[in-house]
Amino acid sequence: MTETQRQDAGEVLIVTGMSGAGRSTAANALEDLGWYVVDNLPPQMMRPLMDLTELAGGALPRVAVVVDVRGRDLFAELPAALEALRERRQTRMMFLDASDEVLVRRFESVRRPHPLQGDGTIVDGIHREREVLAPMRESADVIIDTSSRNIHQLSTEVAELFTMKGAARHTVTILSFGFKYGMPPDADMVADMRFLPNPFWTESLRSLTGKDETVREFVMAQTGAEEFIDAYAQALHPVLDGYQRENKRHSVVAIGCTGGKHRSVVMARQLAARLDSVPEVTVRVKDRDLGRE
């Protein structure tokens, strides 16, 4: 493995911190951002993991490794493994922390013991863990105190810290469909295009679809079509902004007509074109019922 190959292999993020401070939430947020996440990895396995990711080339550009005291005695090897890793790859460490009172409350709410409490109390386990993790906290690149954060706020902060510059923070799928085939079960919002005249009743358009230019011209020439799609796109702007603030990374806007062949297909594309310029949002179009009889 050449040095150039190692530099091109991508960044590594070590996620560690106090049990109950939100490591799983942070790991899930990173996975949603496209990181390859490995949970509860023994430090001794970091080198084989790096070998694997480097062999994968660009397929695994960013790797996050969750390492914590669940590894028991193996966790003691983390400082040495981390030093070797920093010499090999661009590496950062994120440490998640919370106050003792908050951690106790979280453990009591899930009715699980602290991994280090042994025959003692939850507080005993927390104090032991703080002693073990003290060197890691001192060397961390990012420290997040989650005492006053809920899981959505933590996910949002992780997204803000580790989203690649220029990468989309939300993906919206504009889904055309036909009401006669049932409502899309995964739709976050639904718009009904049956207020527009149906091209199906125009013989020259019946066999065509909303992808055809003549159908598009017919639909967009109808009274209210242009006004509706402009207003609906404008109304969705604050919704998409809010989804990003709440770290909701995917949404589905369903556009329906009777059969999902003409009006909904045209208007889905019209809406997508108007949302394409929304910052940090990727827009996709999918036709659920196009091609059905």
Secondary structure as UniProt FT lines:
FT   HELIX           3..8
FT   STRAND          12..17
FT   TURN            19..20
FT   HELIX           23..32
FT   TURN            33..34
FT   STRAND          36..38
FT   HELIX           43..45
FT   HELIX           46..55
FT   HELIX           57..59
FT   STRAND          63..66
FT   HELIX           69..77
FT   HELIX           78..88
FT   STRAND          91..97
FT   HELIX           100..110
FT   TURN            115..116
FT   TURN            118..119
FT   HELIX           122..139
FT   STRAND          142..145
FT   TURN            147..148
FT   HELIX           151..162
FT   TURN            165..166
FT   STRAND          170..178
FT   HELIX           179..181
FT   TURN            185..186
FT   STRAND          189..192
FT   TURN            194..195
FT   HELIX           199..201
FT   HELIX           203..206
FT   TURN            210..211
FT   HELIX           213..220
FT   TURN            223..224
FT   HELIX           225..245
FT   TURN            246..247
FT   STRAND          250..257
FT   HELIX           263..275
FT   TURN            276..277
FT   TURN            279..280
FT   STRAND          281..287
FT   TURN            290..291
//
